[in-house]
Amino acid sequence: MGGKAGGHHSRISTLMIDCLADRFEDSIGFWTRALGLRPPRRPAKNQRYVTLGRIEGPLFVRLQKVERDPGYHLDIESDRLDAEVERLESAGARRKYRIKRWWVLEDPSGNPFCVIRPESDDFPGNASHWEDTSR
Amino acid sequence: MGGKAGGHHSRISTLMIDCLADRFEDSIGFWTRALGLRPPRRPAKNQRYVTLGRIEGPLFVRLQKVERDPGYHLDIESDRLDAEVERLESAGARRKYRIKRWWVLEDPSGNPFCVIRPESDDFPGNASHWEDTSR
């Protein structure tokens, strides 16, 4: 079943986040904290890729119809929107605006993501747990 | 542990693919076939979101340093690059160029993704298996 004869195999293996060179270290710091991953070794100057870790699925794949600006973005589900938005801000994200019941933020390179209410049946399941230390 | 007191929870729940309105149905068709998911019901005219399904993880999260054009993109790993690129082309993707040992393609809305060699230890693991029907 090596895939040489009788077909082949494929799957999505990686979510790649393309970060501006002058925000690369900030972006590494942000995503590490955002996802609760272990900080990677500081990248060498000419290092172009940094693997932060693996996130457990499953992930919904959804398509949104937009009039302009196609792209990908991520939704982060949380049981306390305001606390999660504050946490992500303090990790280096920028709060953009609130739409209905969710928040739109961007990472240090300007990559958009949303913070939404829980939508998975099994939430919190394997979600990260965060202590609210700010108050 | 409802997250109301003593902290809160969060996790990435959704990969959202923002698709141009006039390519929305093509994009649904493409991603359904690309990921081997069951076709969703045809969207109503004013429907803005379509859930295709859930993909199993885990996924590597990687950061790439770029000089311009930040964003997210996906890597699809496959044990037969050429067959996988052909399959994705016939599903509606556009082949852009080859870099070293991987291919860069884009979906019907212009969203970029790469087809790369297997990089996961457990590949093919839960990957989809495709029959090569073209010859």
Interface residues (C-beta under 8 A of the other chain):
Chain A: M1 G2 G3 K4 G6 G7 H8 H9 S10 R11 I12 S13 T14 L15 M16 I17 D18 C19 L20 A21 F24 S27 I28 W31 L35 L37 P43 Q47 R48 Y49 V50 T51 L52 G53 R54 I55 E56 G57 P58 L59 F60 V61 R62 L63 Q64 K65 V66 E67 R68 D69 P70 G71 Y72 H73 L74 D75 I76 E77 S78 D79 R80 A83 E84 R87 S109 G110 N111 C114 V115 I116 P118 E119 S120 F123 P124 G125 N126 A127 S128 H129 W130 E131 D132
Chain B: M1 G2 G3 K4 G6 G7 H8 H9 S10 R11 I12 S13 T14 L15 M16 I17 D18 C19 L20 A21 F24 S27 I28 W31 L35 L37 P43 Q47 R48 Y49 V50 T51 L52 G53 R54 I55 E56 G57 P58 L59 F60 V61 R62 L63 Q64 K65 V66 E67 R68 D69 P70 G71 Y72 H73 L74 D75 I76 E77 S78 D79 R80 A83 E84 R87 S109 G110 N111 C114 V115 I116 P118 E119 S120 F123 P124 G125 N126 A127 S128 H129 W130 E131 D132
